[in-house]
């Protein structure tokens, strides 16, 4: 049961497949069950286009009422703690807070702040990104039908990526073989439990799924920023047209986006036939619907007696 949805750690292989099946059902037109009023607020303390709008679209498709929240004009800007913000939202009747924050594991002290409100993690620092993980899994499952024995490469800015952590953990649980590449200095010891580091040219030829990570310049320190060259990175660690030509015929390219074109990925590959980048975004709405529904069901948000269900409006 997902009383909150904050980390890959809480998702079992069976949970993952249940969510994938539900998201695929929504995508194929399965209607949303009737429910009573449920209120959601999206608290994004970092810039976001895809994740923020995808969650809001998912909320609206589920029939949730979305309560506007702007961090720049909230009491957080006056010094209010996140804990007090959560307690305030709960007090006025918000059921679900979808949150993104630059601090790793920001959600840990909040889970007990107001037991009546559910937290869904939309990304914490360089820690976890469970909804991106789940939409990535959905996209892979649509393509290949299973995970066992698949070779998945995760390439790029491993040091600053929450996507790499979440995806590697879950893919390993599901039986995929995970490999890493990019700047070797970014391959920290924690990744060794999931798979080995390979030279990029070797990895590209080997994998069925090439998951390319964005270079997160906003998380670089001043020294890293001064040393960084877009052209040098692309030449050494980017997926060039020449490298892409060595991929398996059925292999696909994925990316959490936004893409730094001609840095981690050649611009023409973003919408190439083997790219699934915009399909990932499309799938994200349905997967976030499945995740939010799972939280609603666990907490019985919007639950109504069967005798009243026919008269309840979504």
C-alpha positions in Angstrom: 0.0 0.0 0.0 1.3 3.4 -1.0 0.3 5.7 1.9 3.0 8.0 0.4 5.0 7.6 -2.9 8.5 8.9 -2.3 11.2 6.4 -3.3 12.2 3.4 -5.5 13.0 1.6 -2.2 9.3 1.1 -1.4 8.4 -0.4 -4.8 8.5 -4.2 -5.2 8.7 -5.9 -8.6 5.0 -6.9 -8.1 4.1 -3.3 -7.3 5.9 -2.1 -10.4 4.0 -4.5 -12.7 0.7 -3.6 -11.1 1.3 0.1 -11.7 2.5 -0.6 -15.3 -0.6 -2.6 -16.0 -2.8 0.1 -14.6 -1.1 2.9 -16.5 -1.3 0.9 -19.7 -5.0 0.4 -19.0 -5.6 4.1 -18.6 -3.6 4.7 -21.8 -5.9 2.3 -23.6 -9.0 4.1 -22.5 -10.1 2.4 -19.2 -12.3 4.9 -17.5 -11.5 6.4 -14.1 -13.7 5.0 -11.3 -16.2 7.2 -9.6 -14.9 8.9 -6.4 -15.7 11.7 -4.1 -13.8 15.0 -3.8 -10.0 14.7 -3.6 -7.7 17.8 -3.4 -4.1 18.0 -4.6 -1.4 20.7 -4.5 1.8 20.7 -6.6 4.7 22.2 -4.6 7.6 22.6 -7.0 10.6 24.3 -5.4 12.7 23.6 -8.5 11.9 24.6 -12.1 10.0 21.9 -14.0 8.0 21.7 -17.2 7.4 18.0 -17.9 7.0 16.7 -14.4 4.9 19.6 -13.1 2.5 19.7 -16.0 2.4 15.9 -16.3 1.3 15.6 -12.7 -1.3 18.3 -13.1 -2.7 16.6 -16.2 -2.8 13.3 -14.4 -4.6 14.9 -11.5 -7.2 16.5 -13.7 -7.7 13.3 -15.7 -8.4 11.5 -12.4 -10.9 14.1 -11.5 -8.9 15.7 -8.6 -9.3 19.3 -7.7 -5.9 21.0 -8.1 -5.2 23.7 -5.6 -2.8 26.3 -7.0 0.5 26.7 -5.1 3.4 29.1 -6.1 6.5 28.7 -3.9 7.7 32.2 -4.9 4.6 33.7 -3.4 4.1 31.3 -0.5 4.9 31.7 3.1 8.0 29.6 2.5 9.5 32.8 1.1 8.9 34.4 4.5 10.7 31.7 6.4 8.0 29.1 7.0 9.3 25.6 7.3 8.2 22.9 4.8 6.8 21.0 7.8 4.5 23.9 8.7 3.5 24.3 5.0 2.4 20.7 4.9 0.5 21.0 8.1 -1.2 24.1 6.7 -2.2 22.4 3.5 -3.6 19.5 5.5 -5.5 21.8 7.8 -7.3 23.4 4.9 -8.2 20.1 3.4 -5.6 19.2 0.8 -5.2 15.4 0.5 -2.1 15.0 -1.7 1.0 17.1 -1.9 3.1 16.4 -5.0 6.5 17.9 -4.2 9.9 18.6 -5.8 12.7 20.1 -3.8 16.5 20.6 -4.2 17.3 18.9 -0.9 18.0 15.1 -1.0 15.3 13.2 1.0 13.5 16.4 1.9 10.4 14.3 2.5 11.7 12.2 5.4 10.9 14.7 8.1 7.6 15.6 6.5 6.0 12.1 6.4 5.0 12.4 10.1 4.3 16.1 10.0 0.6 15.6 9.1 -0.5 12.0 8.9 -3.7 12.9 7.0 -1.9 14.3 3.9 0.0 12.1 1.4 3.3 13.1 -0.1 4.2 12.1 -3.6 7.9 12.8 -4.5 8.4 14.5 -7.8 12.1 14.6 -7.4 14.5 15.3 -4.5 17.9 16.8 -5.3 20.1 14.1 -6.7 18.2 11.4 -4.7 15.1 9.8 -6.0 12.6 10.4 -8.9 10.1 7.6 -8.6 7.6 8.8 -11.1 10.3 9.1 -13.8 11.4 5.6 -12.8 8.0 4.3 -13.3 7.3 6.0 -16.6 10.6 4.7 -17.9 9.7 1.2 -16.9 6.3 1.6 -18.6 8.0 2.7 -21.8 10.5 -0.2 -21.7 7.7 -2.7 -21.0 5.6 -1.4 -23.9 8.6 -1.9 -26.2 9.9 -5.3 -25.1 7.1 -6.9 -23.0 9.4 -7.8 -20.1 12.5 -6.9 -18.3 14.3 -10.2 -17.6 17.6 -10.4 -19.5 17.3 -6.9 -21.1 20.5 -4.9 -21.3 20.0 -1.3 -20.2 22.7 1.3 -20.3 22.5 4.4 -18.2 24.9 7.0 -19.6 26.0 10.5 -18.6 25.9 12.7 -15.5 25.6 9.9 -12.9 26.9 12.2 -10.1 23.9 14.5 -10.1 21.1 12.3 -11.4 18.2 11.1 -9.3 16.9 9.2 -12.4 20.0 7.0 -12.4 19.5 6.0 -8.8 15.8 5.1 -9.1 16.0 3.4 -12.5 19.0 1.3 -11.7 17.5 0.0 -8.5 14.2 -1.0 -10.0 15.5 -2.4 -13.3 17.8 -4.7 -11.3 14.9 -5.9 -9.1 13.0 -6.7 -12.3 15.8 -8.8 -13.8 17.4 -6.4 -16.3 21.2 -6.1 -16.7 22.3 -2.6 -16.0 25.5 -1.0 -17.3 26.9 2.5 -16.8 29.0 4.9 -18.8 30.0 8.6 -19.1 32.6 10.5 -17.2 34.2 7.8 -15.0 34.7 10.2 -12.1 30.9 10.3 -11.8 30.6 6.6 -11.3 30.4 6.5 -7.5 30.7 3.2 -5.5 27.0 3.0 -4.8 26.4 2.2 -8.5 28.6 -0.9 -8.4 25.8 -3.0 -6.7 23.6 -2.5 -9.8 26.1 -3.0 -12.6 29.6 -2.3 -14.1 31.0 0.7 -15.8 31.9 0.2 -19.4 33.6 2.3 -22.1 30.9 4.2 -24.0 31.5 2.6 -27.4 31.3 -0.9 -25.9 28.1 -0.1 -24.0 26.3 1.4 -26.9 26.7 -1.8 -29.0 25.6 -4.0 -26.1 22.4 -2.5 -24.8 18.7 -2.9 -25.8 17.8 0.4 -24.0 20.1 3.4 -24.0 19.0 5.8 -21.3 20.9 9.0 -21.7 21.1 11.4 -18.7 21.0 15.2 -18.9 24.1 17.1 -17.9 22.7 19.0 -14.9 24.8 22.2 -15.1 22.6 23.8 -12.4 24.0 21.4 -9.8 27.7 21.9 -10.8 29.9 23.8 -8.4 31.8 26.9 -9.7 34.9 24.8 -10.6 32.9 22.2 -12.5 31.1 25.0 -14.4 34.3 26.7 -15.4 35.8 23.5 -16.7 32.8 22.3 -18.6 32.8 22.4 -22.4 29.7 21.4 -24.3 31.7 20.4 -27.4 34.2 18.4 -25.4 31.5 16.6 -23.5 29.7 15.7 -26.6 32.8 14.4 -28.3 33.9 12.3 -25.3 30.7 11.2 -23.6 27.8 12.2 -25.9 25.7 9.9 -28.1 26.8 11.1 -31.6 25.3 10.0 -34.9 28.3 7.7 -35.4 27.8 6.0 -32.0 24.1 5.6 -32.6 24.8 3.8 -35.9 26.4 1.0 -33.9 23.3 0.3 -31.7 21.4 -2.9 -32.1 18.6 -2.7 -34.7 15.8 -2.9 -32.1 17.5 -0.8 -29.4 15.8 2.4 -28.3 17.0 5.7 -26.9 15.5 7.2 -23.8 16.1 10.5 -22.0 14.4 12.0 -18.9 14.5 15.4 -20.6 14.9 18.3 -21.1 17.6 17.4 -23.6 20.8 19.5 -24.0 20.9 19.0 -27.7 24.4 18.3 -29.1 25.7 17.8 -25.6 24.6 14.4 -24.2 22.7 13.6 -27.4 23.0 14.6 -31.0 20.1 16.9 -31.9 18.8 14.8 -34.8 18.6 11.7 -32.5 16.0 13.3 -30.2 13.3 12.5 -32.7 15.0 9.7 -34.6 13.1 6.5 -35.2 14.8 4.7 -32.3 14.0 7.6 -29.9 11.2 7.1 -27.3 11.8 10.5 -25.6 8.4 12.0 -26.4 6.7 8.7 -25.8 8.2 8.7 -22.3 6.5 12.1 -21.7 3.2 10.8 -23.1 3.4 7.7 -20.9 4.2 9.9 -17.9 0.6 11.2 -17.6 -0.8 7.7 -17.4 1.8 6.4 -15.0 1.3 9.3 -12.7 -2.5 8.6 -12.8 -1.7 5.1 -11.7 0.6 6.3 -8.9 -1.9 8.9 -7.6 -4.7 6.4 -7.8 -2.7 3.9 -5.7 -2.2 6.6 -3.0 -5.9 7.5 -3.1 -6.8 3.9 -2.7 -4.4 3.3 0.2 -5.7 6.3 2.1 -9.3 5.9 0.9 -9.4 9.4 -0.4 -12.6 10.0 -2.2 -14.0 6.6 -1.2 -17.8 6.4 -1.2 -20.2 3.7 -0.2 -21.2 1.5 -3.2 -24.9 2.6 -2.8 -23.8 6.2 -3.5 -21.2 5.6 -6.2 -23.6 6.1 -9.1 -24.5 9.7 -7.9 -21.0 10.9 -7.2 -19.4 13.2 -9.6 -15.7 13.0 -10.4 
